[in-house]
Amino acid sequence: MLACEQGIKPPSPEEEMPEVEIDIDDLLDAANEEERALKLQVMLFYNFKSEGPEVMHLD
């Protein structure tokens, strides 16, 4: 049975997409793809963990 058939309202696009701020320059300064991926994962983790969006600099 689908959620809409059960009377459950799907989340609005605003609820699905939280605001996330990422310092792109910090990602571009990464030495390689692995370091860039790790920095991005850490930034996303702390953005979603915090109560509000914040920019992290990983120097």
C-alpha positions, -999 to 999 in steps of 0.1 A, spaced: 0 0 0 14 34 -10 19 62 16 -7 84 -1 -32 56 1 -25 54 39 -32 91 43 5 99 48 14 132 32 48 131 14 74 156 26 75 189 6 107 196 -14 117 221 12 116 194 39 136 170 17 164 194 9 180 210 39 203 239 34 239 230 33 268 254 29 301 240 16 333 259 10 340 249 -26 375 265 -25 385 242 3 374 212 -19 393 225 -49 425 228 -28 424 191 -20 455 172 -32 435 143 -48 400 129 -53 402 108 -21 410 138 0 383 158 -17 357 130 -10 368 128 26 365 166 31 331 166 15 319 137 37 331 155 69 315 188 58 282 171 51 283 152 84 288 183 104 262 203 85 235 177 90 246 171 126 245 208 136 212 226 142 218 250 114 239 253 83 275 263 88 306 264 67 335 243 78 371 249 68 394 219 70 429 232 71 
